[in-house]
Every structure is written in C-alpha cells, then in structure tokens.
C-alpha cells in the first residue's frame, strides 16, 4: 500500500515522477437523478441538517463525487462547509435525506461497519486535533500503526513525509511546542500518510505562507493522481482560481456545482505534458515495431502465383 511513498507521492508532487494513475470509476446502477453524476465515493440525495430545534443549516443537498475527482468547497463563513464535511466523515447524521459512502447506505449501515468506512477517509481538521501527548512523528504514524504496518515501514514513510512538509527538525516535538502552521502540516501529513480513498481538508492552507500552501496543494494533486478523491474547503479564492478544479459552492445551506476556471498549476501542466510525450513515444515505438515485423515477413511463395 505504501511502498515507494516518497517516489510516488512526495517527490513526484514536484517532479511528476509518480507511476500510477487514478483508479477507474465504478458507476452506480441506479437511475440517474438530476444533479447527480455516477459517482461511487460519496452520494447525497436531498440531505438536510439542523442542530437541535434550529433552522436547517443544509437544505436539499444533492450531489455525488466520482472516484478520483478533485473539488474545492467554497462559501461564506456560516454557509455550512464544516457541517457538510462532518456528514462526509461520519461525525454526524443528517436530519433527512440519503447519504452513501463507498457504495454503503449510511442510514442502514451497522455500527460495526462504520469504523471500516472511517478508515478509508483522511481528514485535515481546521483546528488540527492532534494528540498533545504524542510527538509530531507519532501523530503522523498513528494511522499506519492502527492499520498494522511494519514499524520499519512506519519509520521510513513518516520520516520522508515529515521532511517533505518541512518538519525534519520537529519530528520529536509535541503539538503545544509547534506553531499553528507547523501543527497544520502535521495534521495534513497524518491525513495523507495512509493514502485514503477520500481526503477531506478543512482550510488546510489557512496557517501557512503562500509557498507552503502551493507545495501542500501539489501534494494533494499527486495523491489525487494516485486515485484519492479530494475535497478542499477554503476561503482562498486565488488558490481555487489558480488550480482550476470544479467547485462545490454553499450559499446559506444551499449547494450548487460550478465548473472550475480551467487553470492548472505549473507542476500539473508539466506532469501532463510529460505524460502526453510518453504516450506519444510509446505509440511511435509500437508503430515502428509493427512496421518492422511486416518487413521481416517471408515473401509469398511461388505457389501463390500458380
């Protein structure tokens, strides 16, 4: 699951050297509903959410996420972004409507099924939620240890990822001694270390400078290229416009899907150009091989002319 993490994820986020593409989506067999795509990661149908006896904070939310997709979640403060993410990582149940994750109907899922579903979701919390009695290293290592990964592999992968996010000298530090930006990077590393099927990030770049924000987004892009479905909630519209991914917009609890700007990061453009060149070279080699085989074929025998 994690072999070659540094080569396939961390370094390739800057160099484009990863070797695996997104998993092929498996479409739903249900009749298509307006506003829904044939996604197989998350599916919301007419979902509403209210706290106590108050008004609904989410109303008639209907959408689905394809496997391997990348979306920004945007909206004003109080629009319901964090509430939507809580529903997606199973911290809450909706007041009404249907939610399906990884093909499982949450309403009918047993309590025994929920932990397995949650383990397929990585979450970057806005308030970090790190364990203060553990070091940065041990916080990031926790998902791997829970999954039973060998300690030698845990040490290698955690060390490489923490170095890549700029925390090489803070691996043994505990969260209270770290700055807000450093804690945020620990939280992101913990969320992505086990390559979840679904990554939900709530303001992941809110406490870091622009250069580190773009570097972290490149990490998300590469994880997405390896097959992870990603939703990033953010107020940073320059980042949203610069990366160009589709947008999930919340306005006073009402959701709309918006096409992205179409822009691409420099790393993404370079990677796609390189992949296109590789595909063309492969096609050219195959064509030359076929032509060579045709030239080497034995000439027709005289019996064909009699």
Protein Blocks (a to p, Z undefined) as FASTA:
>chain_A
ZZoklmmmmmmmmnopafbdcddddddfbdcdehiacdfkbccehiacdehjbccfbghi
acdddehiacddeddehilpmmmmmmmnopaccfbdcddeehiafklpcfklmmmmmmmp
ccddfklopafkbcfklmmmmmmmmnopafklmmmmmmmmmmmnopmmmmmpcfklpcfk
lmmmmmmmmmmmnopabdcdehkllmccfklmmmmmmmmmmmmmnopacddddfblklmm
mnopacdddeehiacddddehiacfklmmmmmmmmmmmmmmmmmmmmmmmmmmmmpccdd
fklmZZ
